């Protein structure tokens, strides 16, 4: 079994120790989720593990043929290339093999009689066979289709950030490395694409390490969680829900141990304060132990449970309303004849596939985009805070605290108490030592968090949030969710994050394209499972709460010896022919593989053969499962 071993890994950024002396082992079949607040060093750790940017100290050891595939948050793709060429431009072995084959083919075409060209072509063909590279293009097309990116002739430079992320995802998935490292893989993916990715990873043979804010995704695909906190790595067995429970237990144990040390310190301090004469030379060991105890105090650092409760301007009964509203860009209809009313304390979610106009609807509600037809009404008391997808430009040499105090040095909470900008920074997980940090030294997620704080300092009573979970860590999202639960105003959220929508929205609107807008009530994940993706259970929450467990678990009963099962007449007939049918299907699979090798340069033909091969392979799998069922019965009779 292949292993990825990390020992004593340490990385420092300026004066800040991002992580110190980390050691862990990842083996084949592991599904690891890496969590931690923005700026804790997650991306630095992924860069070190992938080899992109080695750590300052420590070692990584693997087998010689071990391969690592890495999807970065912003994949580095050649802008002048077309989509398919950009994928092939990767430096992974399989792409090197394909490029070498294409070059040898071109060389041979230029000089067919040249023995060196022929020899080079034969070696390239053998390499294609060895790496099973003939079907790569068909597989790439299949993956890109699942990710809703079908124009392979489009130049990378013309793609959106989300489309580039999907190209990078296809590039790394097709490699099938021993360790697959994915940084925020669900960003910009539609719900059906996330469902497909969850299913793909469930069957993946190698190991997985992923950073994601998508907590339902973590629940469905992980079996271990690594938490990077204050430079240390804590490991938990299980998925995200298991991690939440395990972390709470760990912090309770650490707090109890710290309390015991404090009590012991108080007792020993009394003894130390006695005059030196009262202490014998034999008690030097006790003095040393006291010094060590003193050094150990206050070293337990935990994420605090914080409550953010800001005041806001009074909000009247009239908030936001659309009356027979329509919006279109040329022939693209975003919505038509839409009427809705948002009231005080309403919690609304807006979601749907990419490109259907969710952000455009939010821009209309913010008064930034005029309607094609109809009326937008905004109440006189409404004060909108708009958290857009793109962070506003923040001067690189401005310090964090300055950026906030330019808006306000303090705000009041609902009880009238003054909260300073400094206190607000700490409540949103920026420790005091960071407050003077220059903006250019912040991570992307930290800048997003700072931008959110600026909006809250303006004391809005209506919040419009456009994809707030992108680039925010889980800890910050939890703080934001708790804040929104107590927020006395109205909240409208555009998001792809199922967990976040379930937490913050009481009802919502699903935009499916071509002007279609449907309302849903309750948890969005239920609507997604039952209406949008019926039958695709992996697209839902993946949760099974205690009530559901108790309903599905049957009471234990004493084990009874099973009755002997015999083949029926029809099963006997099936058993007599099933091995011949399996052999025939295996021969078909082999034949299709030969056909693909022979048609390697004809991509359309290969795609057709690949489709037929998949059908036969599925039939073979079904036959093998049936053979296993029948063979158990036959063996039981013997």
C-alpha atoms as one frame of an Amber mdcrd trajectory, in Angstrom:
protein
   0.000   0.000   0.000   1.442   3.371  -1.028   2.172   5.926   1.676   2.863
   9.649   1.905   4.914  10.323   5.038   5.510  13.814   6.485   7.975  14.360
   9.328   8.794  17.513  11.317   7.496  19.950   8.685   7.963  23.622   9.614
   7.243  26.806   7.666   7.716  30.444   8.677   6.348  33.571   6.974   8.233
  36.650   8.149   8.048  36.479  11.940   4.964  34.281  11.944   5.318  30.506
  12.361   2.602  29.086  10.085   3.142  25.510  11.227   5.746  23.849  13.394
   7.045  20.287  13.511   4.095  18.646  11.732   4.217  14.876  11.248   1.535
  12.647   9.737   0.953   9.744   7.363  -1.505   9.511   4.459  -2.139   6.077
   2.975  -4.071   4.809  -0.030  -7.819   5.196   0.492  -7.503   8.039   3.009
  -9.897  10.943   2.443  -8.503  13.876   4.429 -10.157  17.257   4.910  -7.862
  20.113   5.996  -9.554  22.910   7.967  -8.319  26.067   9.706  -8.954  29.800
   9.757  -7.757  31.959   6.856  -4.093  32.804   7.317  -3.340  29.697   9.393
  -1.125  28.286   6.644  -3.378  25.809   4.811  -2.307  26.892   1.314   1.353
  27.054   2.398   1.032  23.480   3.665  -0.572  22.311   0.399   2.213  24.010
  -1.585   4.810  22.212   0.529   3.124  18.807   0.207   2.747  19.177  -3.573
   6.390  20.230  -3.982   5.433  23.600  -5.451   7.105  25.490  -2.599   9.060
  23.342  -0.100   8.744  23.997   3.620  11.613  25.560   5.564  12.346  22.366
   7.481  11.209  18.741   7.552  11.016  15.804   5.174   8.444  14.211   2.875
   9.046  10.608   1.852   7.193   8.392  -0.634   7.830   5.474  -2.984   9.853
   6.367  -6.076   6.856   6.108  -8.420   4.496   8.064  -6.116   2.565  10.804
  -7.959   0.898  13.903  -6.494  -1.753  15.944  -8.335  -2.523  19.460  -7.105
  -5.502  21.701  -7.916  -4.704  25.219  -6.733  -7.349  27.823  -5.910  -6.270
  29.732  -9.032  -4.841  27.191 -11.536  -1.883  28.373 -13.594  -3.020  27.848
 -17.195  -1.589  29.261 -20.422  -4.040  31.968 -21.540  -3.194  31.769 -25.257
  -4.033  28.044 -25.456  -7.353  26.407 -26.173  -8.974  24.438 -23.351  -7.883
  20.964 -24.467  -4.336  22.083 -25.293  -4.049  23.812 -21.925  -4.944  20.565
 -20.175  -2.381  18.631 -22.221   0.245  21.271 -21.352   0.392  19.952 -17.784
   3.742  18.548 -16.670   2.268  15.271 -15.425   3.708  12.021 -16.939   0.608
  11.072 -18.935   0.555  14.470 -20.681   4.277  14.208 -21.401   3.610  10.819
 -23.008   0.817  12.243 -25.192   2.917  15.209 -26.279   5.834  12.916 -27.120
   3.517  10.708 -29.198   2.112  13.692 -31.113   5.624  15.001 -31.797   6.802
  11.591 -33.016   3.729  11.357 -35.253   4.478  14.768 -36.784   8.140  13.826
 -37.245   7.210  10.579 -38.990   4.724  12.372 -41.263   7.465  14.726 -42.422
   9.900  11.889 -43.255   8.141   8.497 -43.426  11.243   6.687 -44.736  13.497
   7.841 -41.897  14.311   4.830 -39.643  14.952   7.131 -36.668  11.477   8.628
 -37.089   9.938   5.154 -37.275  11.843   3.997 -34.182  10.825   7.110 -32.266
   7.188   6.580 -33.245   7.259   2.911 -32.112   8.673   3.911 -28.721   6.031
   6.613 -28.360   3.297   4.102 -29.214   4.643   1.705 -26.594   4.616   4.511
 -24.027   0.990   5.297 -24.914   0.127   1.628 -24.337   2.054   1.557 -21.063
   0.335   4.679 -19.687  -3.086   3.738 -21.121  -3.128   7.180 -22.740  -5.257
   6.415 -25.810  -8.542   7.199 -24.069  -7.362  10.314 -22.256  -9.109  12.795
 -24.556 -12.423  10.966 -24.300 -12.068  10.921 -20.518 -11.224  14.645 -20.457
 -14.312  15.412 -22.527 -16.444  13.322 -20.189 -15.122  15.162 -17.122 -15.494
  18.600 -18.724 -19.063  17.742 -19.757 -19.876  16.866 -16.145 -18.373  20.230
 -15.169 -20.459  22.083 -17.816 -17.518  23.134 -19.972 -18.009  21.805 -23.492
 -16.346  24.350 -25.804 -12.849  22.870 -26.038 -11.816  25.358 -28.748 -12.276
  28.355 -26.454  -9.110  30.180 -25.424  -8.284  29.993 -21.722  -7.820  33.780
 -21.569 -11.516  34.247 -22.412 -12.726  31.973 -19.599 -14.129  33.223 -16.320
 -12.316  32.449 -13.077 -14.806  29.669 -12.346 -14.335  28.109 -15.802 -10.554
  28.142 -15.385 -11.003  26.356 -12.057 -12.996  23.631 -13.817 -10.299  23.229
 -16.486  -7.722  22.845 -13.728  -9.952  20.301 -11.970 -10.269  18.238 -15.162
  -6.492  18.366 -15.637  -5.750  17.018 -12.173  -8.540  14.391 -12.102  -7.451
  12.835 -15.391  -3.993  12.154 -13.932  -5.397   9.783 -11.276  -2.402  10.462
  -8.991  -1.608   8.530  -5.829  -2.405  11.657  -3.773  -5.007  14.081  -5.090
  -4.748  17.530  -3.452  -7.757  19.803  -4.076  -7.944  23.406  -2.836 -11.594
  24.548  -2.727 -12.743  22.160  -5.507 -16.465  23.018  -5.206 -16.014  26.772
  -5.776 -17.973  27.826  -8.899 -19.443  24.330  -9.438 -23.144  23.765 -10.042
 -25.014  21.391  -7.751 -25.085  18.502 -10.231 -21.331  18.931 -10.810 -20.728
  18.778  -7.052 -22.860  15.637  -6.889 -20.837  14.081  -9.714 -17.546  15.044
  -8.007 -18.689  13.505  -4.725 -19.481  10.248  -6.526 -16.196  10.346  -8.450
 -14.163  10.791  -5.274 -16.105   8.035  -3.497 -14.747   5.593  -6.106 -11.269
   7.123  -6.335  -8.559   4.527  -5.688  -5.825   6.843  -4.438  -5.692   9.187
  -1.433  -7.371  12.595  -1.202  -6.434  15.767   0.685  -8.848  18.669   0.288
  -9.358  22.175   1.644 -12.976  23.305   1.346 -15.508  25.486   3.135 -18.314
  23.181   1.897 -19.244  21.305   5.059 -21.695  18.939   3.361 -18.927  18.053
   0.881 -16.596  17.308   3.805 -19.292  15.143   5.365 -19.697  13.086   2.212
 -16.108  12.579   1.018 -13.806  12.551   4.072 -12.876   9.925   6.650 -10.196
  11.994   8.449  -9.988  15.689   9.339  -6.772  17.640   9.912  -7.181  20.950
  11.751  -4.352  23.473  11.431  -4.575  25.775  14.456  -1.928  28.089  15.909
   0.834  26.233  14.078  -0.160  22.766  15.289  -1.986  19.967  13.488  -4.808
  18.104  15.229  -6.213  14.931  13.703  -9.772  13.590  13.989 -11.185  10.335
  12.651 -14.397  10.583  10.653 -16.074  13.339   8.653 -16.921  16.959   9.441
 -19.646  16.177  11.983 -17.255  13.850  13.817 -14.649  16.627  13.758 -17.035
  19.144  15.363 -17.754  16.727  18.202 -14.099  15.687  18.570 -12.844  19.266
  18.662 -15.301  20.187  21.416 -14.074  17.237  23.508 -10.412  18.148  22.882
 -10.930  21.757  23.945 -12.794  20.675  27.094  -9.944  18.314  28.018  -7.320
  20.983  27.366  -9.228  23.523  29.472  -9.537  21.008  32.338  -5.828  20.211
  32.172  -4.978  23.931  32.170  -7.179  24.431  35.234  -5.329  21.639  37.069
  -1.981  23.198  36.214  -3.148  26.578  37.514  -4.242  25.028  40.852  -0.949
  23.164  41.183   0.944  26.348  40.345  -0.842  28.257  43.117   0.089  25.538
  45.622   3.703  25.354  44.514   4.009  29.148  44.473   3.296  29.209  48.217
   6.115  26.727  48.764   8.494  28.685  46.500   7.861  31.883  48.440   9.287
  30.317  51.575  12.840  31.409  52.352  15.649  29.460  50.749  16.684  28.129
  54.197  13.348  26.427  54.573  14.033  24.439  51.444  16.652  21.710  51.464
  19.129  21.015  48.701  17.310  17.752  48.057  14.375  19.752  46.712  16.179
  21.138  43.639  14.096  18.791  41.489  10.899  20.349  42.836  12.205  23.819
  42.009  12.971  22.718  38.448   9.495  21.187  38.125   7.988  24.493  39.299
   9.891  26.412  36.615   8.646  24.007  33.944   5.098  24.298  35.271   5.304
  28.094  35.135   6.471  27.978  31.510   3.576  25.686  30.552   0.846  28.015
  31.829  -1.164  29.956  29.264   0.065  27.926  26.290  -3.357  26.436  25.537
  -4.773  28.467  22.650  -8.269  27.731  21.387 -10.725  29.307  18.977 -13.122
  31.290  21.107 -16.894  31.075  20.810 -17.763  34.698  20.079 -21.073  36.498
  19.888 -21.318  39.391  17.462 -24.416  41.489  18.075 -24.312  44.833  16.265
 -26.930  47.516  16.286 -28.467  48.876  13.100 -30.714  51.560  11.750 -34.458
  51.161  12.362 -36.155  49.183   9.591 -39.753  49.932   8.682 -42.357  47.455
   7.437 -41.680  48.274   3.802 -38.341  46.725   2.821 -37.868  45.602  -0.814
 -40.494  44.666  -3.404 -40.533  43.733  -7.094 -43.802  44.231  -8.974 -44.196
  42.434 -12.337 -40.470  42.881 -12.845 -38.491  41.644 -15.840 -34.774  41.656
 -16.636 -33.125  40.626 -19.889 -29.793  41.124 -21.637 -30.528  40.887 -25.336
 -32.065  37.454 -25.894 -31.102  36.195 -22.431 -34.049  36.457 -20.047 -33.033
  36.494 -16.379 -36.561  36.730 -14.971 -39.940  37.771 -16.335 -43.032  39.193
 -14.645 -41.547  38.482 -11.201 -43.334  39.819  -8.120 -41.989  39.375  -4.597
 -42.026  41.086  -1.217 -39.264  40.959   1.397 -40.270  41.884   4.937 -38.546
  42.646   8.244 -36.266  39.827   9.471 -36.888  37.781   6.322 -34.096  35.308
   5.509 -34.031  34.639   1.755 -31.735  32.402  -0.276 -31.181  32.838  -4.025
 -29.489  29.998  -5.861 -29.292  28.052  -9.113 -26.766  27.016 -11.781 -23.929
  29.245 -12.927 -24.781  31.920 -15.487 -28.540  32.180 -14.861 -28.385  35.705
 -13.398 -28.367  35.312  -9.612 -25.900  38.174  -9.106 -27.891  40.262 -11.599
 -31.009  39.803  -9.462 -29.032  40.900  -6.411 -27.761  43.968  -8.305 -31.369
  44.852  -9.139 -32.340  44.590  -5.447 -29.363  46.818  -4.566 -30.527  49.433
  -7.061 -27.348  49.029  -9.140 -29.009  47.515 -12.205 -32.174  48.898 -13.867
 -35.095  46.613 -14.701 -36.102  45.962 -18.286 -39.718  46.246 -17.178 -41.679
  46.484 -13.943 -41.115  48.285 -10.653 -38.546  48.039  -7.843 -39.615  49.557
  -4.521 -37.163  50.116  -1.656 -38.433  51.309   1.715 -37.414  54.733   2.993
 -35.775  53.305   6.125 -33.742  50.686   4.226 -29.978  50.921   4.602 -28.320
  48.302   2.385 -25.006  46.625   3.077 -23.890  44.828  -0.105 -21.163  42.162
   0.180 -20.228  41.611  -3.468 -18.387  38.641  -4.962 -15.410  40.813  -5.861
 -13.655  42.512  -2.948 -13.235  46.237  -3.413  -9.708  47.482  -4.028  -7.972
  47.915  -0.677  -4.743  49.986  -0.600  -1.905  47.487  -0.138   0.007  49.664
   2.333  -3.007  50.467   4.525  -3.117  48.742   7.893  -6.114  46.612   8.838
  -7.260  48.830  11.686  -6.961  51.942   9.481  -9.144  50.369   6.790 -11.943
  49.923   9.321 -11.567  53.179  11.232 -11.847  55.066   7.923 -15.517  53.978
   8.088 -16.082  54.167  11.845 -13.915  53.800  14.940 -16.755  52.056  16.791
 -20.347  50.852  16.568 -23.039  50.060  19.113 -24.575  46.669  19.768 -28.301
  46.067  20.211 -28.046  46.967  23.895 -26.336  50.275  23.167 -22.868  49.169
  24.262 -19.954  50.550  22.247 -17.911  48.039  20.234 -14.614  49.361  18.916
 -13.222  48.420  15.531 -10.475  46.578  17.439 -13.050  44.490  19.342 -14.907
  43.725  16.130 -11.683  42.491  14.510 -11.137  40.094  17.396 -14.731  38.868
  17.247 -14.162  37.949  13.601 -11.053  35.913  14.477  -8.369  38.557  13.881
  -6.156  38.417  17.030  -4.872  41.724  18.402  -1.297  41.214  17.185  -2.593
  41.317  13.568  -4.439  44.642  13.762  -1.463  46.663  12.536  -0.712  44.279
   9.688  -0.445  45.758   6.193  -3.216  44.641   3.846  -0.693  43.325   1.299
   0.419  40.711   3.839  -3.081  39.242   4.215  -4.281  36.097   2.482  -7.192
  36.289   0.033  -9.577  34.900   2.646  -8.391  37.404   5.265  -9.047  40.286
   2.843 -12.572  38.972   2.250 -13.157  38.816   6.005 -11.881  42.382   6.416
 -14.165  43.568   3.596 -17.145  41.952   5.338 -16.298  43.756   8.573 -16.242
  47.114   6.786 -19.775  46.516   5.524 -21.024  45.569   9.004 -19.449  48.709
  10.471 -21.793  50.755   8.256 -24.677  49.411  10.388 -26.953  48.237   7.556
 -30.447  46.925   8.236 -30.644  44.972   4.965 -27.755  42.689   4.018 -27.219
  41.483   0.451 -24.581  38.723   0.383 -23.217  37.475  -2.949 -21.463  34.093
  -2.536 -20.247  34.932   0.989 -18.792  31.465   1.588 -16.224  31.747  -1.238
 -12.766  32.268   0.294 -14.048  32.373   3.888 -12.921  29.651   6.277 -15.339
  27.481   8.248 -14.611  29.295  11.534 -15.508  32.669  10.022 -18.611  31.198
   8.393 -19.760  29.919  11.779 -19.310  33.404  13.272 -21.199  34.911  10.318
 -24.024  32.358  10.607 -24.407  33.123  14.320 -24.383  36.860  13.598 -27.081
  36.510  10.923 -29.234  34.449  13.296 -29.351  37.446  15.662 -29.434  40.145
  12.976 -32.660  42.142  13.373 -32.825  43.167   9.718 -33.431  41.401   6.392
 -30.861  39.097   4.759 -30.773  38.080   1.076 -28.047  35.560   0.200 -26.865
  34.315  -3.199 -24.954  31.086  -2.620 -24.061  27.618  -3.909 -23.239  26.468
  -0.370 -25.968  24.042   0.679 -24.972  24.034   4.342 -24.883  27.840   4.546
 -28.267  28.202   2.829 -29.794  25.663   5.205 -28.451  27.657   8.171 -29.332
  31.217   7.131 -32.377  31.082   4.796 -35.984  30.315   5.778 -37.123  30.280
   2.155 -35.667  31.130  -1.221 -35.788  31.311  -4.990 -34.217  28.874  -7.442
 -33.258  30.325 -10.835 -32.994  27.541 -13.412 -32.443  29.671 -16.541 -34.572
  31.065 -19.373 -36.389  33.340 -16.930 -37.653  30.491 -14.732 -37.779  31.415
 -11.006 -39.276  28.975  -8.481 -39.819  29.537  -4.772 -38.897  26.904  -2.192
 -39.612  26.805   1.546 -37.520  25.335   4.343 -34.071  23.788   3.947 -32.628
  24.142   0.484 -30.817  20.769   0.639 -34.196  19.004   0.866 -35.519  20.940
  -2.143 -32.306  20.097  -3.995 -32.674  16.362  -3.324 -36.390  16.153  -4.031
 -36.886  18.640  -6.885 -33.635  19.699  -8.552 -31.650  16.452  -8.428 -34.141
  13.704  -7.534 -32.369  10.400  -7.000 -28.923  12.059  -6.693 -28.475  11.510
  -2.955 -24.858  12.627  -3.061 -26.011  16.131  -3.955 -27.814  16.451  -0.652
 -26.528  16.870   2.842 -25.261  13.361   3.310 -26.433  13.660   6.916 -28.162
  11.076   9.021 -29.225  12.596  12.301 -29.958  10.637  15.469 -33.689  10.425
  14.782 -33.067   9.032  11.313 -30.515   6.573  12.687 -32.894   5.295  15.327
 -35.604   4.879  12.707 -33.371   2.863  10.411 -31.571   0.742  12.983 -33.392
  -2.501  13.723 -33.420  -3.886  17.272 -30.867  -6.608  17.795 -32.194 -10.166
  17.903 -30.439 -13.404  18.764 -28.544 -14.778  15.810 -30.303 -17.652  14.108
 -28.823 -20.207  11.798 -29.933 -19.273   8.285 -31.983 -21.762   6.356 -30.164
 -23.549   3.579 -30.826 -21.751   0.301 -31.022 -23.728  -2.959 -30.980 -22.596
  -6.553 -34.341 -22.332  -8.230 -34.858 -23.963 -11.622 -34.304 -20.656 -13.446
 -31.212 -19.888 -11.326 -29.757 -23.306 -12.245 -30.176 -22.480 -15.923 -28.591
 -19.055 -15.302 -25.659 -20.629 -13.398 -24.950 -22.996 -16.279 -24.425 -20.158
 -18.786 -23.221 -17.204 -16.714 -19.488 -17.977 -16.959 -19.693 -18.167 -20.759
 -21.535 -14.830 -20.800 -18.836 -13.267 -18.619 -16.118 -14.590 -20.932 -17.947
 -13.111 -23.936 -18.232  -9.686 -22.264 -14.553  -9.783 -21.293 -13.665 -10.489
 -24.917 -15.769  -7.505 -26.027 -13.980  -5.245 -23.537 -10.615  -6.406 -24.860
 -11.754  -5.850 -28.443 -12.926  -2.287 -27.729  -9.606  -1.520 -26.039  -7.793
  -2.737 -29.153 -10.030  -0.568 -31.339  -9.237   2.523 -29.271  -5.516   1.850
 -29.549  -5.846   1.490 -33.312  -7.834   4.736 -33.657  -5.755   6.849 -31.287
  -5.529   9.811 -33.673  -9.269   9.855 -34.502 -10.679  11.548 -31.425 -14.332
  11.350 -32.521 -14.041   7.632 -33.238 -12.332   7.032 -29.883 -15.151   8.844
 -28.093 -17.744   6.592 -29.795 -15.789   3.466 -28.878 -15.380   4.739 -25.319
 -19.168   5.031 -25.004 -19.664   1.439 -26.225 -16.895   0.235 -23.939 -18.589
   1.832 -20.946 -21.864   0.016 -21.691 -20.134  -3.341 -21.987 -18.055  -2.704
 -18.842 -21.218  -1.895 -16.867 -22.844  -5.098 -18.138 -19.740  -7.072 -17.154
 -19.780  -5.592 -13.647 -23.445  -6.544 -13.255 -22.752 -10.108 -14.432 -19.840
 -10.455 -12.018 -22.016  -9.327  -9.117 -24.706 -11.829 -10.129 -22.109 -14.592
 -10.424 -20.928 -13.830  -6.882 -24.515 -14.072  -5.566 -25.163 -17.411  -7.253
 -21.783 -18.859  -6.285 -22.513 -18.211  -2.591 -25.718 -20.217  -2.886 -23.935
 -23.039  -4.717 -21.170 -23.185  -2.099 -23.765 -23.210   0.679 -25.363 -26.309
  -0.841 -22.046 -28.112  -0.998
